[in-house]
Amino acid sequence: MHTSGSPSTWRAREDASRDVLVALYLRDALGVIDPSGLPRLLGTGLPASTAPADEMTGWAWIRWWVSVVEPEAGIPALPEHATPAWEAAVHKHLDDARTWADVAHQEYGIRLAERAFSGETGDTDAGVLSELVAEREQAAGTHADFDLRIEVLPLTTAGIWWIGDNAIAVDELLREKPDDYRQALAPIVERLVPSAADRERDRS
């Protein structure tokens, strides 16, 4: 969070959430085309090429995905209440998805501990993100006021992606490289902390 004494009110939470990992495993298993462009998960053992999901399956998954990354949307948090074919497809892979997600989540915790042990903070209230926010506040002439969710995921491509209005995903290997991570985060912070002039224009 912000430095003590600062009027900034920004907050960021970093995790490799089980719900997100389960949802993405099912996306890959079902062959859903993800409109966010988020790459496939790494290390699932799923076939590299899966027949594209039908339109109804894709719609059902996206509707469920919104509830995972934007819980305030009020959509059920479990993949249910769709067609019988959707429910059958989900249950075919759900146990494997949950098992894999538990392992991936635990591995994230191990990497987090290793970062802390090496002297690099694993919290998002310090380090690279805090430095970028402070620099942006100074350049923009304003104070940060945002709530950001950061999902650190094992992906087949390094990068950073918006997956919700207040949520981003970053490849775990990119997250481990401070300089590259800082460069990737910079445009995210710029969007989250608009300049005083931009805020005034939005109000008018």
Secondary structure, DSSP 8 states (H G I E B T S, - for coil): ---TT-----EEEEE--HHHHHHHHHHHHHT---TT----BSS----S------HHHHHHHHHHHHHHH-GGG---SSS-SS-HHHHHHHHHHHHHHHHHHHHHHHHHHHHHHHHHHTT---STTSTHHHHHHHHHHHHHTS----EEEEEEE-BSS--EEEEETTEEEEEHHHHT-HHHHHHHHHHHHHHHS--HHHHHHHH-
